[in-house]
Amino acid sequence: MITKAHAHETLEKLIPLKGLIKPLLGIDVGSHTLGLALSDRSWSIASPLLTITRTKFSKDILILQEILKKHEVVGIVLGWPL
């Protein structure tokens, strides 16, 4: 389980990457879809990017790899289901 302290520690490790002026990718993992959002380059706000209908893990990863390269993403933020 990820605690608030652990999440804060992880974010502190990302702060040096902020100087690279590249976006983060948010991923909300659902049982049938992956919701993707892309931050602006200052990490101030994220906007919806794409919803991927999940198939096989190997195929989903290929799509995510393409998106990471295309948008020069420096980090991933995973949504935690409630």
C-alpha positions in Angstrom: 0.0 0.0 0.0 1.3 3.4 -0.9 1.1 5.9 2.0 0.9 9.6 1.7 4.5 9.9 3.0 5.7 7.4 0.3 3.8 9.3 -2.4 5.4 12.6 -1.3 8.9 11.0 -1.3 8.2 9.8 -4.9 7.1 13.2 -6.0 10.3 14.8 -4.5 12.3 12.5 -6.7 10.5 13.8 -9.8 11.1 17.5 -9.0 14.5 17.5 -10.7 12.8 16.2 -13.8 10.5 19.3 -13.9 13.4 21.3 -15.1 13.3 19.2 -18.3 10.0 21.0 -19.2 8.4 17.8 -20.4 4.9 16.4 -19.4 3.7 13.7 -17.1 1.2 11.1 -18.2 -1.7 10.3 -15.9 -3.2 6.8 -16.2 -6.5 5.7 -14.6 -6.6 2.0 -14.7 -10.0 0.4 -15.1 -11.0 -3.2 -15.6 -11.9 -2.5 -19.3 -10.2 0.8 -20.2 -7.1 2.9 -19.5 -7.9 6.6 -19.2 -4.9 8.8 -20.2 -4.3 12.4 -19.3 -1.3 14.6 -20.3 0.0 17.4 -18.1 1.1 20.7 -19.4 4.9 21.1 -19.4 4.8 23.1 -16.2 2.9 20.3 -14.4 0.2 22.7 -13.5 -2.8 20.9 -15.0 -3.6 17.7 -16.9 -6.1 17.4 -19.8 -7.7 14.2 -21.1 -5.7 12.6 -23.9 -7.2 9.2 -24.8 -9.2 6.3 -23.5 -7.7 2.9 -24.5 -9.9 -0.1 -24.5 -7.8 -2.8 -22.8 -7.0 -6.0 -24.7 -3.9 -7.9 -23.9 -1.2 -6.4 -21.6 1.4 -6.7 -24.3 -0.7 -4.8 -26.8 -1.6 -2.1 -24.2 2.0 -1.6 -23.4 2.9 -1.0 -27.0 0.3 1.7 -27.2 1.6 3.3 -24.0 5.2 3.2 -25.3 4.2 5.1 -28.4 2.4 7.7 -26.4 5.3 8.1 -24.0 7.7 8.7 -27.0 5.4 10.9 -28.9 4.8 13.3 -26.0 8.3 13.0 -24.5 6.8 12.0 -21.1 9.2 12.1 -18.1 7.0 10.4 -15.5 3.8 8.5 -15.0 1.1 9.2 -12.4 -1.2 6.2 -11.7 -4.7 6.8 -10.4 -5.5 4.7 -7.4 -9.0 3.2 -7.5 -11.2 4.0 -4.5 
